[in-house]
């Protein structure tokens, strides 16, 4: 258990209350900007103070999560992309919980993915609820050191009496106001002449500070309690046990091999069509079907099939029984063929998407599709290695691949690239979707302005787009330093020149 009376716990409680005050200051206008990374850094400093004796900086999955978490928090102060801001608002707390739990509990760090999930549920539900009384214990312990225990007991009795009187007031006051109209008028007007309205606003602020500060303190105590008890025991596998595990599974070998063989036949035939008709050009296409019509569709569907194949590979790798080494090689060969077919599908999707972008331009969805294809390509390479070596923690590797890709798309300013690629396409073929460029975020304005100043032809095309941003910009004006966002500031400078 955590020593509630220790100096470190008392100071952490004080810092947590100060963090609650900082929360009220930073998020008073409900606008997310530079306030988000500042608050995250403040949280992290208190966390490091509380666990300074337990945590050690070392290369691990838990510490690697810190990099995308900090980078994603910084995007709130830099970029104004609504979709990413919403996702990051939900994702960063999840990364925070996973990161803090893994670096404070080495046994959880070494445990399997399912054990980590159970540990998170244990921390957020059972541990957190059991530690809700910790702030009151800290206050009581401090008061006992400062004063007479008998006096403190009397103050506690007064508090209990006040709490009991609240439901009595809730019952009696409505009855009294119903019985006497003058008394009812007195009760109704009392907040105005007594200043209770301003007091109520002040009380709301106090409640916000206490909930945010105490909530964070309880989380730290719950985390420390879980760390000290270390319920999750790591499963350390020897080489012999790994070999035994590879021979076990839930799905019969014949069933699994048949399923993979049928899928591979289907995919090999499909790949044959891609090689014959798509990659070799228009020759051989049936009458009435143009090459452009055939090639420019289906990339999203192929990305979905590739993602499904990755899930099929992952489950087959772990669920199909391999009683002998010969059966293991057969399954590995079938999985390899499936992976190679998936790589062909990814190349086909890339080829089709490239033709589609040349015809219709670049959009946010198409950039994300390219990112997804890149992730799937790397994942397929990892799968090929894992099929024959079986040494990687696949779930963690895939999580890191996804986080790295998502962080990358956040920090490169995707709207800048959409504008740049569409204008380069316009300069080549004189086609551009003007309306779509008006739907981008404020992050696109510096790039649009730079191209608008590069020549009269582009200026004629892009100035109406900038004018449409100027009309929409009033709702995004910076109200305070807390909501400062770099690209909003840049947009304000450009649009008000």
C-alpha positions in Angstrom: 0.0 0.0 0.0 1.0 3.6 -0.5 2.1 5.5 2.6 -0.6 8.3 2.7 1.3 10.2 5.5 4.6 10.4 3.5 5.9 13.8 2.5 6.0 12.8 -1.2 2.3 11.9 -1.2 1.3 15.2 0.6 3.3 17.3 -1.9 1.8 15.3 -4.8 -1.6 16.1 -3.4 -0.8 19.9 -3.3 0.7 19.8 -6.8 -2.5 18.0 -8.0 -4.7 20.8 -6.6 -2.4 23.3 -8.4 -2.9 21.2 -11.5 -6.6 21.6 -11.1 -6.2 25.4 -10.9 -4.1 25.2 -14.1 -6.8 23.1 -15.8 -9.4 25.8 -15.0 -7.1 28.6 -16.3 -6.0 26.8 -19.5 -9.4 25.5 -20.5 -11.6 28.3 -19.3 -12.8 29.2 -22.8 -13.2 25.5 -23.9 -10.7 26.2 -26.8 -7.9 23.8 -27.4 -4.6 25.2 -28.5 -1.3 25.7 -26.8 -3.1 24.9 -23.5 -3.3 21.2 -24.4 0.5 20.4 -24.5 1.1 22.8 -21.6 -1.3 20.8 -19.4 0.1 17.5 -20.5 3.6 18.6 -19.6 2.4 19.8 -16.2 0.7 16.4 -15.6 3.9 14.6 -16.6 6.1 16.6 -14.3 3.9 15.7 -11.3 3.8 12.1 -12.4 7.6 12.0 -12.6 7.9 13.6 -9.2 5.6 11.0 -7.6 7.3 8.0 -9.3 10.9 9.3 -9.4 12.2 6.4 -7.3 10.4 3.7 -9.3 10.8 4.5 -13.0 13.9 4.0 -15.0 14.5 5.5 -18.5 15.2 2.6 -20.8 14.4 1.4 -24.3 11.0 -0.3 -24.1 7.5 -0.3 -25.7 6.2 1.9 -22.8 8.8 4.6 -23.2 8.4 4.6 -27.0 4.8 5.6 -26.5 6.0 8.9 -25.0 7.2 10.1 -28.4 3.9 10.0 -30.4 2.0 11.2 -27.3 4.1 14.4 -27.0 4.1 15.0 -30.8 0.4 14.6 -31.1 -0.2 17.0 -28.2 2.0 19.6 -29.9 -0.2 19.5 -33.0 -2.9 21.2 -30.9 -0.6 24.3 -30.8 0.4 24.1 -34.4 -2.3 22.8 -36.7 -6.0 23.5 -37.1 -7.2 20.3 -38.8 -10.6 19.5 -37.1 -10.6 15.7 -37.8 -7.1 15.1 -36.4 -7.8 17.4 -33.3 -10.9 15.3 -32.5 -9.1 12.0 -32.8 -6.1 13.3 -30.9 -8.3 14.6 -28.1 -9.5 11.0 -27.6 -6.3 9.1 -28.4 -3.8 11.0 -26.2 -5.5 10.1 -22.9 -5.4 6.4 -24.0 -1.7 6.7 -24.8 -1.1 8.5 -21.4 -2.8 5.6 -19.5 -1.0 2.9 -21.4 2.4 4.7 -21.1 2.2 5.5 -17.4 1.1 2.0 -16.5 3.8 0.2 -18.6 6.7 2.3 -17.3 5.7 2.0 -13.7 4.9 -1.7 -13.7 7.7 -3.9 -15.2 5.6 -7.1 -14.9 2.8 -5.5 -17.0 5.4 -4.3 -19.5 6.6 -7.9 -20.0 3.1 -9.4 -20.0 1.0 -10.3 -23.1 -1.5 -8.0 -24.8 -4.5 -9.6 -23.1 -2.9 -9.2 -19.7 -2.2 -5.5 -20.4 -5.9 -5.0 -21.3 -7.0 -6.6 -18.1 -4.5 -4.5 -16.1 -5.9 -1.3 -17.7 -9.5 -2.4 -16.7 -8.2 -3.2 -13.2 -6.5 0.2 -12.9 -9.4 2.3 -14.2 -12.2 0.5 -12.4 -11.3 -1.5 -9.4 -8.1 0.4 -8.3 -9.5 3.8 -9.0 -12.7 3.3 -7.1 -10.9 1.7 -4.2 -8.6 4.8 -4.0 -11.3 7.5 -4.0 -10.9 8.0 -0.3 -7.1 8.7 -0.6 -7.4 12.5 -0.8 -9.5 12.6 2.4 -7.1 10.4 4.2 -4.2 12.7 3.2 -6.2 15.7 4.6 -7.1 13.9 7.8 -3.5 12.8 8.4 -2.2 16.3 7.9 -4.8 17.8 10.2 -4.0 15.3 12.9 -0.4 16.4 12.8 -1.3 20.1 12.9 -3.9 20.2 15.7 -5.8 18.5 18.5 -7.4 15.2 17.4 -10.4 16.0 19.6 -11.0 19.4 17.8 -10.6 17.6 14.5 -13.3 15.1 15.6 -15.6 18.0 16.5 -15.1 19.6 13.1 -15.9 16.3 11.4 -19.1 16.1 13.4 -20.1 19.6 12.3 -19.4 18.5 8.7 -21.6 15.5 9.1 -24.4 17.6 10.6 -24.2 20.0 7.6 -24.5 17.1 5.2 -27.5 15.7 7.0 -29.2 19.1 6.9 -29.1 19.3 3.1 -31.8 16.7 2.3 -33.9 18.3 5.1 -33.7 21.7 3.4 -34.6 20.1 0.0 -37.8 18.8 1.5 -38.8 21.7 3.8 -38.0 24.7 1.6 -40.3 23.8 -1.3 -43.1 23.3 1.2 -42.5 26.6 2.9 -42.4 28.5 -0.4 -45.7 26.9 -1.4 -47.2 28.0 1.9 -46.2 31.7 1.8 -46.0 33.7 -1.4 -43.9 36.5 0.2 -41.4 33.9 1.5 -41.3 32.4 -2.0 -40.5 35.8 -3.5 -37.8 36.3 -0.8 -36.2 32.9 -1.7 -36.4 33.7 -5.5 -34.8 37.1 -5.3 -32.2 36.2 -2.6 -29.4 35.2 -5.1 -29.6 38.7 -6.7 -29.4 41.0 -3.6 -27.2 38.7 -1.6 -24.5 38.2 -4.3 -25.1 34.4 -4.3 -25.0 34.5 -8.1 -21.3 35.5 -8.1 -20.8 33.0 -5.3 -22.4 30.2 -7.3 -20.0 31.0 -10.2 -17.1 30.9 -7.8 -18.3 27.6 -6.3 -18.5 26.1 -9.8 -14.9 27.0 -10.4 -13.9 25.4 -7.1 -15.7 22.2 -8.0 -14.0 22.1 -11.4 -10.6 22.6 -9.7 -11.2 19.9 -7.1 -12.6 17.3 -9.5 -9.7 17.7 -12.0 -7.0 17.9 -9.4 -8.3 15.2 -7.0 -9.2 13.0 -10.0 -5.5 13.1 -11.2 -4.2 12.5 -7.6 -6.5 9.4 -7.3 -5.2 8.1 -10.6 -1.6 8.4 -9.3 -2.4 6.6 -6.1 -4.3 3.8 -8.0 -1.3 3.5 -10.3 1.1 3.2 -7.4 -1.1 0.7 -5.6 -1.2 -1.5 -8.7 2.6 -1.2 -9.1 3.3 -2.3 -5.6 1.0 -5.3 -5.6 2.0 -6.3 -9.2 -0.9 -8.7 -9.8 0.1 -9.5 -13.4 2.9 -12.1 -13.6 4.9 -12.0 -16.8 4.9 -15.1 -19.0 8.5 -15.7 -19.9 8.8 -18.4 -22.6 11.8 -20.6 -23.1 12.9 -21.7 -26.6 11.4 -25.1 -25.8 8.0 -23.6 -24.7 7.9 -21.5 -27.8 8.3 -24.6 -30.0 5.6 -26.3 -28.0 3.3 -23.3 -28.3 3.8 -23.2 -32.1 2.4 -26.8 -32.3 -0.7 -25.9 -30.4 -3.8 -24.1 -31.7 -7.5 -24.1 -31.8 -8.1 -24.9 -35.5 -7.5 -28.3 -37.0 -4.6 -28.4 -39.5 -6.7 -29.8 -42.3 -9.4 -27.2 -41.8 -6.9 -24.4 -41.7 -4.8 -25.6 -44.6 -7.9 -26.1 -46.8 -9.2 -22.6 -45.9 -5.8 -21.0 -46.8 -5.5 -23.0 -50.0 -9.0 -21.9 -51.2 -8.2 -18.3 -50.4 -4.8 -18.5 -52.2 -6.4 -20.0 -55.3 -8.9 -17.1 -55.4 -6.2 -14.5 -54.8 -3.7 -16.0 -57.4 -6.5 -15.9 -60.0 -7.2 -12.3 -59.1 -3.4 -11.4 -59.3 -3.4 -13.0 -62.7 -6.1 -10.6 -63.8 -4.1 -7.7 -62.5 -1.0 -8.7 -64.4 -2.9 -9.5 -67.6 -5.1 -6.4 -67.8 -4.0 -3.7 -65.4 -0.2 -3.8 -65.5 0.1 -4.7 -69.2 -2.0 -1.8 -70.4 -5.2 -1.8 -72.5 -4.4 -4.8 -74.7 -6.6 -7.7 -74.2 -9.5 -5.9 -72.5 -13.0 -7.0 -73.5 -14.9 -4.8 -76.0 -16.8 -1.9 -74.4 -14.5 -1.5 -71.4 -11.9 1.3 -71.6 -8.6 1.1 -69.8 -9.3 4.3 -67.8 -12.7 2.9 -66.6 -11.1 -0.4 -65.6 -8.1 1.0 -63.9 -9.4 4.0 -62.0 -11.7 2.2 -59.6 -11.4 -0.3 -56.8 -8.4 1.1 -54.8 -10.4 1.5 -51.6 -11.8 -2.0 -51.9 -8.3 -3.5 -52.5 -7.1 -1.7 -49.4 -9.9 -3.2 -47.4 -9.2 -6.7 -48.7 -5.5 -6.2 -47.9 -6.4 -5.2 -44.3 -8.7 -8.3 -44.1 -5.9 -10.5 -45.3 -3.6 -9.1 -42.6 -6.1 -10.1 -40.0 -6.5 -13.5 -41.6 -2.7 -13.9 -41.6 -2.5 -12.9 -37.9 -5.2 -15.3 -36.7 -4.0 -18.2 -38.9 -0.5 -17.8 -37.6 -1.6 -18.4 -34.1 -4.7 -20.5 -34.3 -3.9 -23.3 -36.8 -2.5 -26.5 -35.2 1.0 -27.7 -36.3 1.6 -31.1 -34.9 4.7 -31.8 -36.9 7.4 -29.7 -38.5 6.2 -30.8 -42.0 2.7 -29.5 -41.3 4.3 -26.3 -39.9 6.2 -25.8 -43.2 3.0 -26.3 -45.2 1.1 -23.7 -43.2 4.1 -21.3 -43.5 4.2 -21.8 -47.3 0.4 -21.1 -47.6 0.7 -18.0 -45.4 3.7 -16.8 -47.5 1.6 -17.2 -50.7 -1.2 -15.2 -49.1 1.2 -12.5 -48.0 2.7 -12.2 -51.5 -0.8 -12.0 -53.1 -1.6 -9.2 -50.6 1.5 -7.3 -51.7 0.3 -7.6 -55.3 -3.1 -6.2 -54.2 -1.4 -3.3 -52.5 0.6 -2.5 -55.6 -2.6 -2.8 -57.7 -4.3 -0.4 -55.3 -1.4 2.0 -55.5 -1.4 1.8 -59.3 -5.2 2.4 -59.5 -5.1 5.3 -57.0 -2.3 7.0 -58.9 -4.4 6.9 -62.1 -7.4 8.2 -60.2 -5.4 11.1 -58.7 -4.1 12.0 -62.2 -7.7 12.1 -63.4 -9.5 13.7 -60.4 -6.9 15.3 -58.2 -5.8 14.8 -54.6 -8.1 14.7 -51.5 -7.7 14.0 -47.8 -9.3 10.5 -48.2 -6.8 9.6 -51.0 -3.8 10.8 -49.0 -5.1 8.6 -46.0 -5.5 5.7 -48.4 -1.8 6.1 -49.4 -0.8 6.1 -45.8 -2.9 3.0 -45.1 -1.2 1.2 -48.0 2.2 2.2 -46.7 1.3 0.8 -43.2 0.0 -2.5 -44.8 3.1 -2.8 -46.9 5.4 -2.6 -43.8 3.0 -4.9 -41.9 3.2 -7.5 -44.7 7.0 -7.4 -44.5 6.8 -7.9 -40.8 4.4 -10.9 -41.3 6.8 -12.5 -43.8 9.5 -12.4 -41.2 7.2 -13.6 -38.4 5.9 -16.5 -40.5 9.3 -18.1 -40.6 11.0 -16.8 -37.5 8.2 -16.4 -34.9 10.3 -14.0 -32.7 8.4 -10.7 -32.8 5.6 -9.4 -30.4 3.3 -8.8 -33.4 0.6 -6.8 -31.6 3.1 -4.3 -30.2 4.9 -4.0 -33.5 1.6 -3.3 -35.3 0.6 -0.7 -32.7 3.9 1.1 -33.2 3.6 1.0 -37.0 0.1 2.5 -36.8 1.1 5.1 -34.2 4.2 6.1 -36.2 2.1 6.5 -39.4 -0.6 8.4 -37.7 1.9 10.7 -36.0 3.6 11.3 -39.3 0.3 12.3 -41.0 -0.4 14.7 -38.1 3.0 16.5 -38.3 3.5 16.9 -42.1 0.5 19.2 -42.5 -1.6 17.1 -44.9 -3.6 20.1 -46.2 -0.3 21.7 -47.4 0.4 18.6 -49.4 -3.1 18.5 -50.8 -2.8 22.1 -52.1 0.7 21.6 -53.4 -0.1 18.4 -55.3 -3.3 19.8 -56.8 -1.6 22.9 -58.0 1.2 20.9 -59.5 -1.4 18.9 -61.3 -3.1 22.1 -62.5 0.1 23.4 -63.8 0.5 20.2 -65.8 -3.0 19.6 -67.2 -4.9 22.8 -66.3 -7.5 21.1 -64.2 -8.3 21.8 -60.5 -11.2 21.2 -58.1 -11.6 24.8 -56.8 -14.5 23.9 -54.5 -12.6 21.1 -52.7 -9.8 23.5 -51.9 -12.3 25.8 -50.1 -13.2 22.9 -47.7 -9.7 22.5 -46.3 -8.6 23.7 -42.8 -6.8 27.0 -42.1 -3.6 25.0 -42.3 -3.9 25.3 -46.1 -3.9 29.1 -46.2 -0.1 29.8 -46.1 0.4 27.4 -49.1 -2.5 28.9 -51.0 -1.3 32.4 -50.4 2.3 31.5 -51.5 1.0 30.0 -54.8 -1.4 32.9 -55.3 1.6 35.3 -55.3 3.6 33.2 -57.7 1.9 34.4 -60.9 -1.3 36.1 -62.4 -2.8 32.8 -63.6 -2.7 31.1 -60.3 -3.7 34.3 -58.5 -6.9 34.4 -60.6 -7.7 30.8 -59.5 -6.7 31.0 -55.9 -7.8 34.5 -54.7 -11.5 33.5 -54.7 -10.5 30.5 -52.5 -8.7 32.7 -50.0 -11.7 35.1 -50.0 -14.0 32.1 -49.0 -11.6 31.4 -46.1 -11.8 35.0 -45.0 -15.6 34.8 -44.8 -15.4 31.6 -42.6 -12.5 32.8 -40.5 -14.5 34.9 -38.0 -15.5 31.8 -36.0 -11.8 30.8 -35.7 -10.4 34.1 -34.3 -8.0 33.8 -31.4 -9.7 34.9 -28.2 -6.8 34.3 -25.8 -3.3 32.9 -25.6 -4.7 29.7 -24.3 -6.3 28.9 -27.6 -3.3 29.9 -29.6 -2.7 27.8 -32.7 0.2 28.6 -35.0 -1.6 28.1 -38.3 -4.6 30.2 -37.1 -2.1 33.0 -36.3 -0.5 32.6 -39.8 -4.0 32.6 -41.4 -4.9 35.8 -39.5 -1.8 37.6 -40.7 -2.3 36.5 -44.3 -6.1 37.2 -44.5 -5.8 40.6 -42.9 -2.9 42.0 -44.9 
